[in-house]
Amino acid sequence: MTTRSEREKAQKLNEQHQAILSKMLREEDNKYCADCEAKGPRWASWNLGVFICIRCAGIHRNLGVHISRVKSVNLDQWTSEQIQSIQEMGNTKARQLYEANLPDSFRRPQTDQAVEFLIRDKYEKKKYYNKNGINRSS
């Protein structure tokens, strides 16, 4: 059983986490899904550090937790570790890392199947990955 002070402490931490996530979602690149660019993502892959829409969240879930760990921005409880992970990345840095080698002629896919192929290419096969990496904490 948890004491009242422990519950209050957990509630306060959760409110802090929600404030951090809300602030991050106001950043220009985070206002759009990292994969399909749908407006207003409400989900995130916290280990990849990207904000995504509900459609892409389902695809990420199908990749397996060894690749992508998905949470709702406002329905789920977040740990400090998960918040730190998403803060270190965000959609801008994630694009620099996972989309570094996209062809110049690349256009965002629109169909569910094409979006799934893109997501698998980006995160599972790392087809467009920047092998030199980026500094996550800059």
N, C-alpha and C positions, 0 to 999 in steps of 0.2 A: 504494500500500500504506500502511496505517496502522501507526504504531508502537504498541508495547504501552502506552505512557503515554497516547497519544491514545485508544486503546480504553478504557482505565481511566477516563479523564476523561469520555468519552461515557457510559460505564456509570454513573458517579457522577451525572452530570446527569440521566440517565434515571430513576435511583432517586429523585432529588429531585423530579422531575416527577410520578412515581407517588405519592409521599407527599403532594404538593399535591392531586392529583386525589382520592386516598383521603379526605383531610381534607374536601374540598369535598363529596364524596358523603355524608358524615355530617351535613351541614347538612339541616335538616328538609325544606325545599322541594326540595332536590336528591335526596332519597330516592325521588322519584317522577318519572316521565316528564313532561317539560314540556308534552307534547301530549295524551297519553291518560291520564296519571296511573297507569300501570302501576308496580308497586313494583319498586325495585332497578334503575334504568337503568344499563347498562354501556357506553353509547355517548354521543357528544357531537357536536353541531354547534359546532365551535370558533369559527367566525366569527360565529355568532348568539349563542354563549355559553350554550347550553342542554344539559342532560343529558337523554337520550332512551333509550327502550327499543329493542330490536332491530327490532321491527315498524316503529316510526316512523323509525328510522335508514334502513331501506330506502326509505321514502317520501321522506325528505329527500334521499337519493342521487338519486332520480328527478327532483328539482327542478332539478338541475344545480349545478355548483360556483360559478356566478355568484350563487346564492342561498344554498346551504348546503354547508358542507364538513364531512364526517362522518369521525370517527375512533373506534376502539374505545378505551375508557378504559384497558384493560390489555393489549391485544394489539399496539397500535401504538406507535411512537416519536413523542414529541411534541417540537416545537421550543419554545424559550423564548417566541417570539412567540405561538404557539398557547396556551400555558399562560397567558400574560398576558391574552389575549383572553377566555378562559373565566373567569379570576379577576375580570375587570372586570365581568362580567355575572352569570352564574348564573341559575337558574330564577326566583328571586324578582324580580330586576330585569327579566328578560326578559318575565315576565308583565305587569309594570307598563307595559312598552313595547309589546308585541305584542298584549296582551289588554285594553288600557285601556278599550276601547269595546265590550266584549262585552255583549249584552243581559242584563238582570237574570234573565230566564227561561232563560238558557243552561244546557244540560246537556252534559257531555262525551260525545262519540260513542263507540260501542263497536264498530261494524262497521268493517272495513278501509277500505271505500269512504268512509264518513262521516268517519273519521279523516283520510284523505287530503284530503277537501274542506276540513276544518278547517285542516290544515297549509298547504294552498295559499292559503286565505283569509288566514291569519295572516302568512305570510312572503313569499308571491309577490305577492298582491294588496294586502297590508297593510290589510285590511278593518277591523281593530279597533285599528289602530296609534295610539299616543299621538303626535299630530303635534307636540306641544311637546317631546317627547323626555324623557329622564331623564339625570341626570348619571351616566355609566358608572363613574366612578372614586370615587364617594362610598361 
